Amino acid sequence: MSNAFEMSQNNANDESFANTLNIRILQHNCARSTQIMHACMKFAKNKTDIVILQESWMKDENITISHSSFTCIKSNVQNTRVRVLIFVAKNAKEFTCTSRSDIVNSEDMQAISIANNKIQGEILLFNIYNEKSQNADNKQLYMIERELAKVMLNSEQKVIIVEDFNAHHSWWNAKISNPIRTKALIKWVNLHKCDLINTSDIDTYHSYSSQSSSILDLAFASKNIRNHIKNWHIDENADTEFDHEVILFTIVTKKVKLVENSLNASYNLQKADWKDFEKHLQKTKDKMIVKMQRITSLEAKVIYLTECIKNTVKLFVSKQRICAKSKPWWNNELIERRKALSSKKRIWKRCRSDDAWAEIVQTRNSYHDAIKLIKNQFWTNFLNNVEGKEVFQTYKFTKSRLIEKLPSIQNSQKELKIEFNEKCEAFLKAMYSPPSEIQTNEELLPDESIQWSRVIEGKIKYAINFSAFRKALELYWKSSI
């Protein structure tokens, strides 16, 4: 097993991928801990493009942590805690990720499509936490049996499955003689012709309480994409003080020379020098007009004018630079404490002694306490020193990250309607209320005793067509007397 581990570490440092375009993926189980998620995202910054998490921390209404460098993708389920998350780096320009809730939409399984112009067809990536359902009706069924077994894909589809399987088989662990919870998995994997991405017999889970190790975190890929996946390894420097290891691998494609699409470039308008921008346009206006007069094609004129404006924008308006940022409260002290914890963990793996385990517990507890203390101190200092516009930044930190698509509505009886059907009914009644009853006033009715003159159509037509507007009515009355 040590030889296999050294081989994976050598692959991690291999520079043969320097001339390739890589999509770097990180996989980890977070044990519903914000500290573990923060530590994982801290490590992923600048090092990975897609972060795949199982057992992620979730608050009410499926609110989780955020990170300035990543965009969170999660399943859209109601009244159930989501246990899988995917974070995509905001500065990743070589590929696009799209949520595929049309394929699966579950609290323990999600799918995204990865599009890259160097790989023909999209890659379908599944993030799965193979655990029993939170729903009492399906309490005995694991995720693979509940959802994955129902997903049927065509033979040409490129598929990658990443998950905490909680399954044991000799395919990835030679110590296993009796397979556990693998029947549905093996059937699906064979049906879609998938190969194992893991290096066999490398433990991905270490139970500190029972001092045992196992292989729970796995990844599979269909054969039409398997050759593009390289560099699967466990990063010993990315310890998150939890039993599960941090796993990384890379999707490798051919590298091409790309240029930035200026039409899609976002500019920092707040720092624009609008005075110099206007002066430059005024200065070059006569030159632009003369050149546009020489151009006969209207389309060519539009293209020329667009280029002139774009060049002026480049001179006086700076572009927004999306870069990886840490949490503002993360400091060097936490970095050193995390390194110390990683060191203690490596020592325990080698000797598995009680003293080494006691040192891990002590270092881990002090690391958690330091995170809580530093976060509290940062927030207190921020509130004490807030001034001016920073008040709105405080509101941004504290406001709810999720709101209802249709807010609650109060009807005419001042009753608050929360359910969607009730909101619709209240809205329609308010917009289209029944007409009020019309009370007839007999005094305003026309007097039937009055003898009205007979209307002659020809005279009205003549008065309208050949008389002044103000005299038309007068002419009509005179002609009818």
VMD Tcl script that draws the C-alpha trace (Angstrom):
set ca {
  {0.00 0.00 0.00}
  {2.90 2.36 0.71}
  {4.22 1.83 -2.83}
  {0.84 2.73 -4.27}
  {0.72 5.83 -2.10}
  {4.22 6.92 -3.19}
  {3.18 6.40 -6.81}
  {0.18 8.67 -6.37}
  {2.34 11.31 -4.69}
  {4.82 11.19 -7.57}
  {1.95 11.72 -9.99}
  {0.89 14.71 -7.92}
  {4.25 16.37 -8.58}
  {4.45 15.33 -12.22}
  {5.09 18.31 -14.51}
  {4.04 16.49 -17.67}
  {0.71 18.34 -17.53}
  {2.35 21.77 -17.83}
  {1.30 22.16 -21.48}
  {-2.26 21.04 -20.89}
  {-5.52 22.62 -19.86}
  {-6.55 21.15 -16.50}
  {-9.82 21.09 -14.56}
  {-8.75 20.45 -10.97}
  {-11.27 18.71 -8.69}
  {-11.25 18.30 -4.90}
  {-13.41 15.80 -2.99}
  {-14.07 15.76 0.77}
  {-16.57 14.76 3.46}
  {-17.15 17.66 5.90}
  {-19.07 15.95 8.73}
  {-21.56 18.86 8.84}
  {-18.88 21.16 10.28}
  {-18.37 24.80 9.30}
  {-14.75 24.66 10.51}
  {-14.00 21.74 8.21}
  {-15.73 23.48 5.28}
  {-13.78 26.70 5.88}
  {-10.50 24.79 6.11}
  {-11.34 22.88 2.92}
  {-12.23 26.06 0.98}
  {-9.11 27.77 2.30}
  {-6.97 24.99 0.87}
  {-8.94 24.88 -2.40}
  {-8.37 28.58 -3.08}
  {-5.97 28.96 -6.04}
  {-5.48 25.17 -6.21}
  {-8.76 23.68 -7.45}
  {-11.52 24.60 -9.88}
  {-14.34 22.39 -8.56}
  {-14.87 21.44 -4.90}
  {-17.17 18.46 -4.27}
  {-18.43 18.10 -0.69}
  {-20.50 15.48 1.08}
  {-22.17 15.89 4.50}
  {-21.89 19.65 4.16}
  {-23.10 21.99 6.90}
  {-26.58 23.35 6.29}
  {-28.71 25.77 8.26}
  {-32.47 26.24 7.99}
  {-33.73 26.72 4.43}
  {-30.50 25.05 3.20}
  {-28.26 28.05 3.87}
  {-24.56 27.18 3.97}
  {-21.22 28.99 4.10}
  {-20.07 31.21 1.25}
  {-16.65 31.97 -0.19}
  {-15.62 34.94 -2.30}
  {-13.66 32.74 -4.71}
  {-16.35 30.13 -5.40}
  {-19.94 29.88 -6.57}
  {-22.10 27.35 -4.74}
  {-24.32 24.89 -6.66}
  {-26.86 22.90 -4.66}
  {-30.00 20.88 -5.19}
  {-33.32 22.70 -5.12}
  {-35.25 20.61 -2.60}
  {-37.75 21.78 -0.01}
  {-38.23 20.77 3.64}
  {-35.17 18.50 3.57}
  {-31.57 19.21 4.51}
  {-29.24 19.04 1.52}
  {-26.16 16.92 2.22}
  {-24.15 17.41 -1.02}
  {-22.67 20.62 -2.43}
  {-20.48 21.66 -5.36}
  {-18.41 24.85 -5.41}
  {-17.06 26.17 -8.73}
  {-14.21 28.69 -8.91}
  {-15.33 32.12 -10.13}
  {-12.08 32.71 -12.02}
  {-12.34 29.48 -14.05}
  {-12.63 30.59 -17.70}
  {-11.74 27.38 -19.52}
  {-15.01 25.58 -18.81}
  {-18.60 26.15 -17.72}
  {-20.69 24.28 -15.15}
  {-24.46 23.96 -15.25}
  {-26.76 22.38 -12.68}
  {-28.68 19.39 -14.10}
  {-31.69 19.17 -11.79}
  {-33.59 17.72 -14.76}
  {-31.59 14.50 -14.33}
  {-31.65 14.27 -10.55}
  {-32.79 16.63 -7.79}
  {-32.22 15.08 -4.39}
  {-30.79 16.04 -1.00}
  {-28.09 13.34 -1.31}
  {-27.33 13.44 -5.03}
  {-26.74 16.21 -7.54}
  {-25.54 16.44 -11.13}
  {-23.75 19.15 -13.08}
  {-22.59 19.30 -16.68}
  {-19.04 20.45 -17.48}
  {-18.57 21.93 -20.94}
  {-15.12 22.38 -22.44}
  {-14.44 23.11 -26.12}
  {-11.52 20.64 -26.21}
  {-13.65 17.66 -25.12}
  {-16.38 16.68 -27.52}
  {-19.69 16.60 -25.66}
  {-20.37 17.62 -22.09}
  {-19.15 15.75 -19.01}
  {-21.85 14.75 -16.56}
  {-20.53 14.84 -12.98}
  {-22.50 13.25 -10.11}
  {-21.93 14.15 -6.46}
  {-23.42 11.46 -4.19}
  {-23.62 10.81 -0.48}
  {-24.64 7.15 -0.20}
  {-26.62 7.21 3.02}
  {-30.12 6.30 4.12}
  {-32.88 8.75 3.29}
  {-34.03 11.43 5.71}
  {-37.57 10.63 4.59}
  {-39.33 8.09 6.78}
  {-40.89 6.41 3.73}
  {-37.48 5.49 2.25}
  {-35.57 5.12 5.50}
  {-34.16 1.69 4.64}
  {-32.91 2.55 1.14}
  {-29.47 3.97 0.45}
  {-28.90 6.71 -2.10}
  {-27.66 4.43 -4.87}
  {-30.78 2.30 -4.60}
  {-33.11 5.31 -4.35}
  {-31.80 7.58 -7.11}
  {-28.69 6.43 -8.99}
  {-30.26 3.12 -10.04}
  {-33.05 5.07 -11.77}
  {-30.63 7.19 -13.86}
  {-30.17 5.68 -17.30}
  {-27.76 7.41 -19.70}
  {-26.88 6.78 -23.31}
  {-23.67 4.97 -24.14}
  {-21.99 8.08 -25.56}
  {-22.45 10.17 -22.40}
  {-19.23 11.02 -20.53}
  {-19.80 10.40 -16.82}
  {-17.82 10.99 -13.62}
  {-19.21 9.82 -10.27}
  {-17.69 11.20 -7.07}
  {-19.08 10.23 -3.70}
  {-18.78 8.99 -0.19}
  {-20.06 5.51 -1.02}
  {-20.04 3.87 2.43}
  {-19.53 0.67 0.45}
  {-16.87 -2.04 0.62}
  {-15.63 -4.24 -2.23}
  {-12.43 -6.03 -3.23}
  {-12.35 -3.93 -6.42}
  {-10.86 -1.03 -4.46}
  {-9.93 -2.73 -1.18}
  {-8.18 -6.10 -1.35}
  {-8.88 -6.72 2.36}
  {-12.62 -7.09 1.70}
  {-13.87 -10.63 1.18}
  {-17.63 -10.00 1.64}
  {-18.96 -6.99 -0.32}
  {-21.17 -4.56 1.61}
  {-23.75 -2.24 -0.04}
  {-22.23 -2.67 -3.51}
  {-24.76 -4.68 -5.51}
  {-26.66 -1.71 -6.99}
  {-23.44 0.27 -7.44}
  {-21.55 -2.46 -9.31}
  {-24.57 -3.08 -11.52}
  {-24.87 0.59 -12.50}
  {-21.12 1.04 -13.02}
  {-20.87 -2.01 -15.26}
  {-23.97 -0.99 -17.22}
  {-22.44 2.41 -18.02}
  {-18.93 0.97 -18.56}
  {-17.19 2.94 -15.82}
  {-13.69 2.42 -14.46}
  {-12.33 3.16 -11.00}
  {-10.41 6.44 -10.70}
  {-8.97 5.70 -7.23}
  {-5.63 4.04 -6.84}
  {-6.58 0.72 -5.28}
  {-5.85 -0.05 -1.61}
  {-5.16 3.56 -0.56}
  {-7.19 4.37 2.52}
  {-9.39 7.45 2.31}
  {-10.91 7.22 5.80}
  {-9.20 6.92 9.19}
  {-11.36 6.41 12.26}
  {-9.56 8.08 15.15}
  {-11.97 6.64 17.71}
  {-11.56 2.99 16.65}
  {-8.09 3.55 15.15}
  {-9.05 1.77 11.93}
  {-8.83 2.71 8.25}
  {-10.98 2.05 5.21}
  {-11.77 3.16 1.65}
  {-15.08 5.01 1.52}
  {-14.50 7.96 -0.82}
  {-14.47 6.76 -4.41}
  {-14.65 8.10 -7.94}
  {-15.60 6.38 -11.19}
  {-15.49 7.53 -14.81}
  {-16.87 6.17 -18.07}
  {-14.29 4.79 -20.47}
  {-14.78 7.59 -23.00}
  {-13.45 10.13 -20.44}
  {-11.26 7.93 -18.20}
  {-8.07 8.61 -20.20}
  {-8.51 12.33 -19.59}
  {-8.44 11.89 -15.80}
  {-4.99 11.98 -14.21}
  {-3.19 12.64 -10.98}
  {-5.58 11.07 -8.43}
  {-3.97 11.44 -5.01}
  {-4.47 12.25 -1.33}
  {-2.97 15.56 -0.25}
  {-1.33 15.15 3.14}
  {-0.90 18.92 3.48}
  {-4.63 19.57 3.17}
  {-5.67 18.18 6.52}
  {-9.07 19.39 7.73}
  {-8.86 17.63 11.14}
  {-11.53 15.11 10.08}
  {-11.46 11.35 9.53}
  {-11.86 11.62 5.74}
  {-8.89 12.50 3.54}
  {-8.82 15.38 1.06}
  {-8.75 13.83 -2.42}
  {-7.74 15.55 -5.64}
  {-7.69 14.59 -9.31}
  {-7.52 16.40 -12.64}
  {-9.40 16.33 -15.93}
  {-6.71 16.93 -18.56}
  {-7.40 18.32 -22.03}
  {-5.26 19.81 -24.76}
  {-4.15 23.37 -24.12}
  {-5.09 26.03 -26.65}
  {-4.18 29.68 -26.86}
  {-7.21 31.65 -25.75}
  {-7.88 35.37 -25.94}
  {-10.24 37.25 -23.69}
  {-13.58 38.17 -25.20}
  {-13.67 41.95 -24.79}
  {-17.43 42.00 -25.29}
  {-17.85 39.93 -22.14}
  {-15.27 41.82 -20.11}
  {-16.69 43.37 -16.96}
  {-15.42 46.84 -16.08}
  {-15.10 48.54 -12.72}
  {-17.36 51.52 -13.40}
  {-16.88 52.91 -9.90}
  {-13.22 53.65 -10.64}
  {-13.77 55.01 -14.16}
  {-12.27 58.41 -15.06}
  {-15.35 59.79 -16.78}
  {-13.96 63.32 -17.26}
  {-10.93 62.12 -19.22}
  {-13.19 59.61 -20.98}
  {-15.40 62.46 -22.26}
  {-12.42 64.68 -23.15}
  {-10.84 61.89 -25.22}
  {-14.08 61.29 -27.15}
  {-14.46 65.02 -27.80}
  {-10.86 65.24 -28.96}
  {-11.21 62.34 -31.41}
  {-14.78 63.11 -32.46}
  {-13.89 65.03 -35.67}
  {-11.48 62.33 -36.77}
  {-14.11 59.62 -36.21}
  {-16.76 61.59 -38.14}
  {-14.46 62.08 -41.13}
  {-13.59 58.39 -41.25}
  {-17.21 57.31 -40.86}
  {-18.17 59.53 -43.82}
  {-15.74 57.57 -45.97}
  {-17.32 54.26 -44.97}
  {-20.27 53.35 -47.18}
  {-21.56 50.25 -45.36}
  {-23.80 50.95 -42.38}
  {-22.63 47.76 -40.68}
  {-18.99 48.79 -41.12}
  {-19.79 52.17 -39.55}
  {-21.29 50.45 -36.50}
  {-18.24 48.19 -36.15}
  {-15.86 51.15 -36.42}
  {-17.79 53.21 -33.85}
  {-17.92 50.23 -31.48}
  {-14.15 49.76 -31.72}
  {-13.57 53.44 -31.01}
  {-15.70 53.31 -27.86}
  {-14.10 50.04 -26.70}
  {-10.60 51.47 -27.14}
  {-11.57 54.54 -25.14}
  {-13.02 52.37 -22.40}
  {-9.77 50.41 -22.18}
  {-7.86 53.67 -21.60}
  {-9.98 55.15 -18.84}
  {-12.00 52.29 -17.28}
  {-10.21 49.45 -15.50}
  {-11.48 45.88 -15.68}
  {-12.79 44.01 -12.70}
  {-10.33 41.35 -11.64}
  {-11.94 38.28 -10.12}
  {-9.31 36.84 -7.83}
  {-9.23 34.30 -5.03}
  {-9.67 35.81 -1.58}
  {-9.54 34.33 1.87}
  {-12.04 34.90 4.58}
  {-11.15 38.29 6.13}
  {-10.74 36.73 9.56}
  {-8.33 33.98 8.43}
  {-4.81 34.81 9.59}
  {-1.33 33.31 9.86}
  {-2.02 31.93 13.33}
  {-4.72 29.63 11.97}
  {-2.42 28.55 9.13}
  {0.28 27.53 11.62}
  {-2.24 25.73 13.83}
  {-3.56 23.79 10.83}
  {-0.02 22.79 9.83}
  {0.62 21.57 13.37}
  {-2.56 19.49 13.28}
  {-1.53 17.95 9.93}
  {1.84 17.05 11.40}
  {0.26 15.37 14.43}
  {-2.07 13.42 12.16}
  {0.81 12.10 10.02}
  {2.64 10.97 13.17}
  {-0.46 9.12 14.40}
  {-0.89 7.35 11.05}
  {2.61 5.92 11.35}
  {2.54 4.76 14.98}
  {-1.19 4.55 15.91}
  {-0.33 5.06 19.61}
  {-2.59 6.44 22.34}
  {-0.17 9.28 23.08}
  {-0.17 10.38 19.44}
  {-3.98 10.27 19.41}
  {-4.15 12.39 22.60}
  {-1.93 15.00 20.97}
  {-4.24 15.09 17.93}
  {-7.28 15.69 20.15}
  {-5.54 18.47 22.06}
  {-4.26 20.17 18.88}
  {-7.61 19.84 17.13}
  {-9.55 21.32 20.05}
  {-7.21 24.28 20.34}
  {-7.49 24.80 16.56}
  {-11.31 24.91 16.75}
  {-11.23 27.24 19.74}
  {-8.84 29.57 17.89}
  {-11.18 29.75 14.88}
  {-14.17 30.67 17.07}
  {-12.18 33.27 19.03}
  {-10.66 34.95 15.95}
  {-14.02 35.09 14.14}
  {-15.63 36.65 17.22}
  {-12.83 39.21 17.62}
  {-12.95 40.18 13.95}
  {-16.72 40.72 14.01}
  {-16.54 42.76 17.24}
  {-13.77 45.00 15.86}
  {-15.66 45.48 12.63}
  {-18.83 46.61 14.42}
  {-16.90 48.98 16.69}
  {-15.14 50.70 13.79}
  {-17.93 50.77 11.20}
  {-18.50 54.20 9.64}
  {-20.51 55.73 6.82}
  {-21.27 53.37 3.95}
  {-19.85 50.40 5.85}
  {-23.20 50.23 7.67}
  {-24.66 48.72 4.50}
  {-21.83 46.17 4.46}
  {-22.91 45.14 7.95}
  {-26.45 44.66 6.68}
  {-25.10 42.57 3.81}
  {-23.31 40.27 6.28}
  {-26.40 39.75 8.44}
  {-29.28 39.66 5.98}
  {-30.79 36.37 4.86}
  {-29.09 34.92 1.80}
  {-32.30 33.35 0.52}
  {-35.71 34.90 -0.03}
  {-38.94 33.51 -1.37}
  {-39.62 33.95 -5.06}
  {-43.08 35.25 -4.17}
  {-43.18 37.00 -0.75}
  {-46.04 36.51 1.65}
  {-49.18 38.51 0.78}
  {-51.73 40.08 3.10}
  {-55.32 40.00 1.87}
  {-58.08 42.58 2.42}
  {-58.93 40.98 5.78}
  {-55.27 41.51 6.81}
  {-54.65 37.76 6.86}
  {-51.10 36.71 5.91}
  {-51.05 34.18 3.07}
  {-47.95 31.94 2.93}
  {-48.80 29.01 0.66}
  {-48.47 29.54 -3.09}
  {-52.14 28.83 -3.90}
  {-53.27 31.19 -1.15}
  {-50.94 33.92 -2.47}
  {-52.34 33.52 -5.98}
  {-55.93 33.71 -4.76}
  {-55.26 36.83 -2.67}
  {-53.39 38.49 -5.55}
  {-56.18 37.83 -8.07}
  {-58.88 39.09 -5.70}
  {-56.91 42.30 -5.09}
  {-56.24 42.90 -8.80}
  {-59.64 41.84 -10.13}
  {-62.14 42.57 -7.39}
  {-65.84 42.04 -8.27}
  {-67.52 45.21 -9.59}
  {-69.62 47.17 -7.15}
  {-73.40 47.35 -7.65}
  {-74.55 50.39 -9.66}
  {-77.33 52.40 -8.05}
  {-79.61 54.00 -10.64}
  {-80.51 57.68 -10.15}
  {-83.87 58.23 -11.84}
  {-83.33 62.00 -11.91}
  {-80.44 61.56 -14.32}
  {-82.37 59.42 -16.80}
  {-83.32 61.13 -20.12}
  {-86.78 62.64 -20.33}
  {-88.73 60.59 -22.85}
  {-91.15 63.49 -23.44}
  {-88.48 65.52 -25.27}
  {-88.83 65.30 -29.08}
  {-85.37 64.86 -30.60}
  {-84.70 65.88 -34.18}
  {-84.24 63.16 -36.77}
  {-80.54 62.44 -37.47}
  {-79.65 62.77 -41.16}
  {-76.50 60.85 -41.95}
  {-75.65 62.76 -45.12}
  {-75.69 66.16 -43.43}
  {-73.43 64.91 -40.62}
  {-70.94 63.55 -43.14}
  {-71.00 66.83 -45.10}
  {-70.50 68.89 -41.92}
  {-67.51 66.81 -40.87}
  {-65.77 66.80 -44.25}
  {-66.33 70.35 -45.50}
  {-66.74 72.56 -42.43}
  {-64.37 73.85 -39.82}
  {-64.20 71.65 -36.75}
  {-65.73 74.21 -34.44}
  {-68.54 74.98 -36.89}
  {-69.52 71.40 -37.70}
  {-71.88 71.07 -34.79}
  {-73.39 74.50 -35.45}
  {-73.96 73.65 -39.14}
  {-75.68 70.43 -38.17}
  {-78.08 72.11 -35.83}
  {-78.92 74.84 -38.36}
  {-79.57 72.33 -41.15}
  {-81.82 70.20 -38.99}
  {-84.08 73.04 -37.83}
}
mol new
graphics top color blue
foreach p $ca { graphics top sphere $p radius 0.5 }
foreach p [lrange $ca 0 end-1] q [lrange $ca 1 end] { graphics top cylinder $p $q radius 0.2 }
display resetview
